[in-house]
Amino acid sequence: MLQSAGISERKSVIWTLDLLGLGVVMPVVLGPYPLCPACRKTNGGLIAVGHRQVHLRAHGKEACVDQGVAGLLASLWAVCDTRSCCENDGGRAYVVPTADSCDVATQLLADLGLHPTVVDGIVYFRMPDSFRLDDVEQVRRRLQRPTGIQTNWRVNDSGVFRRDGSADDSDALDTWI
């Protein structure tokens, strides 16, 4: 028996083939742009998506991400973990931070002047015209305060992210785009 199940508001479909009741899940293709071989193995059958992908490594994390927000994700990963992102979903972009880091992700996006809004744990924002979110250096420069001091975040003893006024932490960035 062949059946489908919608997985998002964009009406993407996962096809499952139930052979003898085994519930075998076929590869998931949401668009023409493939994930790298490493990410195909870790994303539950997802092999292609709707936007060009780059494999990003930053702050001890790595994943294929939409090319248009790769520079943003490199900065976000310094302060939070994310589960998903999209450079254009109905005219706006989004990131899905983990529940415990939604506030800090929202603050970083606000610091960039992106006017984020949170709906059900998803942080939506408009892509800027004045700088590029695919360029990690443009994002880093935009996050610098007028005094030239970069905003750093640290985890306090309670496990909560807080702003820290210490020196630039540029050595922590290991970005492969």
C-alpha positions in Angstrom: 0.0 0.0 0.0 1.4 3.4 -0.9 0.4 6.4 1.2 1.6 9.9 1.8 1.8 12.2 4.9 2.2 16.0 4.7 5.2 17.2 6.8 4.9 21.0 6.6 2.7 23.9 5.7 4.4 23.9 2.3 2.7 20.6 1.6 5.9 18.7 1.1 5.3 14.9 1.1 7.0 11.9 2.5 6.1 8.8 0.6 6.1 5.5 2.6 5.8 2.1 1.1 4.2 -0.4 3.4 5.5 -3.8 2.3 4.0 -6.6 4.5 3.4 -4.0 7.2 7.1 -3.1 7.6 6.5 0.7 7.1 9.7 1.2 5.0 10.3 4.9 4.5 11.6 5.9 1.0 14.1 8.8 0.6 12.6 12.3 1.1 13.1 14.8 -1.7 11.8 18.3 -0.9 13.5 20.0 -3.8 16.3 19.8 -6.4 19.2 20.7 -4.2 21.0 17.7 -2.6 22.5 17.5 0.9 26.1 16.4 1.1 26.7 12.6 1.7 27.4 13.1 5.4 24.2 15.0 6.0 22.1 12.5 4.0 23.1 9.9 6.6 22.0 11.9 9.6 18.8 13.6 8.4 16.2 10.7 8.6 16.0 10.0 4.8 16.1 13.7 3.7 18.3 13.8 0.6 17.4 17.0 -1.2 15.7 20.4 -0.3 14.3 23.5 -2.0 17.3 25.9 -1.6 21.0 25.5 -2.5 23.0 24.0 0.4 26.4 24.5 1.8 28.0 22.3 4.4 28.8 24.7 7.3 31.2 24.0 10.2 31.3 26.5 13.0 31.6 26.4 16.8 31.8 22.6 17.0 28.7 22.1 14.9 28.2 21.1 11.3 25.3 20.6 8.9 24.1 21.4 5.4 22.2 24.8 5.6 20.6 27.0 3.0 23.3 29.0 1.3 21.5 32.3 1.8 21.7 32.1 5.6 25.0 30.3 6.0 26.8 33.4 7.4 24.0 34.0 9.9 24.1 30.3 11.1 27.8 30.6 11.7 27.2 33.4 14.1 24.0 31.9 15.6 25.8 28.6 16.4 28.2 30.6 18.6 25.2 31.2 21.0 22.6 28.5 20.3 21.8 25.3 18.7 19.4 25.1 15.8 17.2 22.3 14.4 16.3 23.9 11.0 16.5 27.0 8.9 15.2 28.4 5.6 16.2 31.3 3.5 12.8 31.9 2.0 9.5 30.5 3.2 6.7 32.5 1.7 8.8 35.7 1.6 10.5 35.5 4.9 13.4 33.4 6.4 13.4 31.5 9.6 15.5 29.5 12.0 14.3 27.0 14.5 16.5 27.2 17.6 16.3 24.7 20.4 13.7 25.7 23.0 16.3 26.7 25.6 18.0 29.1 23.2 15.1 30.7 21.4 15.5 34.0 23.4 19.2 34.3 22.6 18.6 33.5 18.9 15.8 36.1 18.8 18.1 38.7 20.5 20.9 38.1 18.0 18.5 38.5 15.1 17.2 41.7 16.6 20.8 42.9 17.1 21.2 42.4 13.3 18.1 44.6 12.8 16.1 41.8 11.3 12.9 42.4 13.4 12.4 38.7 14.4 9.0 37.3 15.4 8.6 34.0 17.2 5.7 31.7 16.3 5.6 28.2 17.9 9.3 28.2 18.5 10.2 29.3 15.0 11.9 32.6 14.7 10.9 34.4 11.4 12.6 37.4 9.9 13.0 39.3 6.6 16.1 39.0 4.6 18.0 42.3 4.8 18.8 44.5 1.8 21.7 46.3 3.4 24.0 43.3 4.0 24.2 39.6 3.1 23.4 36.8 5.5 25.3 34.3 3.4 28.6 36.1 4.2 29.9 35.4 7.7 32.2 38.5 7.7 29.3 40.8 6.9 27.2 39.3 9.6 30.1 39.6 12.1 30.7 43.2 11.2 27.0 44.0 11.5 27.0 42.5 15.0 29.8 44.8 16.1 28.7 47.7 18.2 29.5 51.3 17.1 32.4 51.2 19.6 33.9 48.3 17.7 33.3 45.8 20.5 31.8 42.6 19.4 28.8 41.2 21.4 29.8 37.9 23.0 27.5 35.5 24.8 28.5 33.1 27.5 26.6 30.3 29.4 26.2 31.2 33.0 26.1 28.7 35.9 22.4 28.1 35.4 22.9 27.2 31.7 21.4 30.4 30.4 23.1 32.5 27.7 24.0 36.0 28.8 25.9 38.9 27.1 29.5 39.1 28.0 31.7 42.2 27.5 35.0 40.4 27.0 37.3 40.6 24.0 36.6 39.3 20.5 36.2 35.5 20.3 37.2 35.2 16.6 39.3 32.0 17.2 36.1 30.1 18.0 34.9 30.4 14.4 35.8 27.5 12.0 33.6 28.1 9.0 33.7 26.0 5.9 31.4 27.5 3.2 
